[in-house]
């Protein structure tokens, strides 16, 4: 929680400069950054909804640090993914002249990061609050071994720290790809396409002339540009729930996210279904995979005239919906 950031700034131990660039790595929409001078901040956030949240408030935003950039101080909000968290701390330390503040909940591995840093440097005494901790280290600390050694490869595909299914092809996506019909139509959209596995499989189908890969995670999309590289592919850094297709789509494929934290949020997948129905041609089809326990059939029946389960296993179900109903928002 950003209350820890405020406590650190108020303590005087973390020195907020009156001039110079302050980089804030991966803040989420719920974080309050008012303890920092807005005019000096650069928000580094690759997740499009959070990026757009801060941009709408007038913050200077970027999806990733610029090569060679240098900051006066930096703030890192730890993500839950261990490899990504360490990469962000290392990037911040390498690019910062002053202090690097690290904030995280216990569930995001803050204790592990603090323990590991104590073996490398002299972090400040942590401030504990709201089931988490905040502390700071000196910029310039060499953490280069926390950076990826090079592109991460999984079964011939490129992935990156922190992206969904970074360590292997997601079994649900693999199942969906194996179930897709031979004919998908001229124009296909892959909503929440991640690092591009499903799109790469769609491109193997005859008759596909245009493929729109829509992904909110900028890092995953960068991988997708390599994994689904093809003149027919259009890449969109966007929230699939609000993205508008340039024209009618014949088929939508998707393995939608169903949580932002630890608890399942079926409303995410339901919003993906609504977006798919809105962009499909009158005779278009949606092919999606979901965990068996997720209740998507009701919203599918509301949005489509035909809904069938076309396959799956004990963990996942493949759902096919056709003929989107019009007049619904």
Helices and strands as residue ranges (DSSP letters): H 3-11, E 22-25, G 38-40, E 41-44, H 48-56, E 60-62, E 73-77, H 82-95, E 99-105, G 106-108, H 110-118, E 127-129, E 132-138, G 144-146, E 152-154, E 157-159, H 171-179, E 187-191, H 197-202, E 210-215, H 218-227, E 233-237, E 249-254, H 266-279, E 280-291, H 297-303, E 304-312, E 316-324
